[in-house]
């Protein structure tokens, strides 16, 4: 999950109306020096993103077809095709139709496309994507709390591996149950919001399942990745950890510190299990469960997201819920929790192949985001 950050990183900020108009309202560049490479340096400014809402809802007419990335067979990145004539999903009574402004990619997207869990997958063809941020353009009859024009974000599939949505977030529109949706935090843009749902819910549920609580210590393996970067922040800001350690490659140690890690560990130079420090919990996001248990205190536990888990370690698959996002929105709006968008992005909608190829190197920092989506 780690990616090497250069000592100076430049990325472009684009107006969200690029997805709806031919010319941008503004264009600016920010250069980030090594000394400035903190958590805030990875955020995507969203000063004018509220304009996307009025533009997206200016017309009440929802087209019958949309542009979407899809695949009709399992395989590598090359099976993904951009289709201009995909039917816009029909919403059920408990769903809302979201005009997608931004989406994010997850390792599970790649595993799903490769057919790793095709026995429980939804039928092909598939429009991939779990994470979405956008604007509600239509509501079902049973929807109670959401209305047209609401800016929202969500993990669109309640069950990640068991029958995930056939029509995900990598299209212009997606249908999602109200119970999975939360209002987008007011202080962050669509690109940042799209980076959060699946990773944030995974991080939070893992900590809850491990009964992590105030005063306990934690080691996060893969602290600069999409889930790991949020585990560090949640442990420190929400759960009240007494000590947070995390692993990353050499160029990312400053990032770990800015996220709240008390002990950043360079995995290229140190074996974390050989350190004198032992922990109440090890949260393994990279598949090192056999080593994770060696860093535990007596009575400790390990959360393992991928690969085998040795006792007392355990694995789990999240159940998506908007309630988690709603619970954590105040922390996002106060700035105690921050989204991390990989500085190589966001990737535009026509560069999904490149975005997946980059994700699959395993070196991304935070989340790989697709934005803007037309």
Secondary structure as GFF3:
##gff-version 3
##sequence-region A 1 374
A	DSSP	beta_strand	9	14	.	.	.	ID=ss1
A	DSSP	three_ten_helix	16	19	.	.	.	ID=ss2
A	DSSP	beta_strand	27	32	.	.	.	ID=ss3
A	DSSP	three_ten_helix	34	36	.	.	.	ID=ss4
A	DSSP	three_ten_helix	39	42	.	.	.	ID=ss5
A	DSSP	alpha_helix	50	56	.	.	.	ID=ss6
A	DSSP	beta_strand	65	70	.	.	.	ID=ss7
A	DSSP	three_ten_helix	77	79	.	.	.	ID=ss8
A	DSSP	beta_strand	81	87	.	.	.	ID=ss9
A	DSSP	beta_strand	95	105	.	.	.	ID=ss10
A	DSSP	alpha_helix	107	113	.	.	.	ID=ss11
A	DSSP	beta_strand	131	139	.	.	.	ID=ss12
A	DSSP	beta_strand	151	155	.	.	.	ID=ss13
A	DSSP	beta_strand	173	177	.	.	.	ID=ss14
A	DSSP	three_ten_helix	178	180	.	.	.	ID=ss15
A	DSSP	beta_strand	181	183	.	.	.	ID=ss16
A	DSSP	alpha_helix	190	194	.	.	.	ID=ss17
A	DSSP	alpha_helix	197	209	.	.	.	ID=ss18
A	DSSP	beta_strand	217	221	.	.	.	ID=ss19
A	DSSP	alpha_helix	226	237	.	.	.	ID=ss20
A	DSSP	beta_strand	243	248	.	.	.	ID=ss21
A	DSSP	three_ten_helix	250	252	.	.	.	ID=ss22
A	DSSP	alpha_helix	253	259	.	.	.	ID=ss23
A	DSSP	beta_strand	263	266	.	.	.	ID=ss24
A	DSSP	three_ten_helix	272	274	.	.	.	ID=ss25
A	DSSP	beta_strand	279	284	.	.	.	ID=ss26
A	DSSP	alpha_helix	289	292	.	.	.	ID=ss27
A	DSSP	three_ten_helix	293	295	.	.	.	ID=ss28
A	DSSP	beta_strand	296	304	.	.	.	ID=ss29
A	DSSP	beta_strand	313	314	.	.	.	ID=ss30
A	DSSP	alpha_helix	322	333	.	.	.	ID=ss31
A	DSSP	three_ten_helix	349	351	.	.	.	ID=ss32
A	DSSP	alpha_helix	352	359	.	.	.	ID=ss33
A	DSSP	beta_strand	368	370	.	.	.	ID=ss34
###
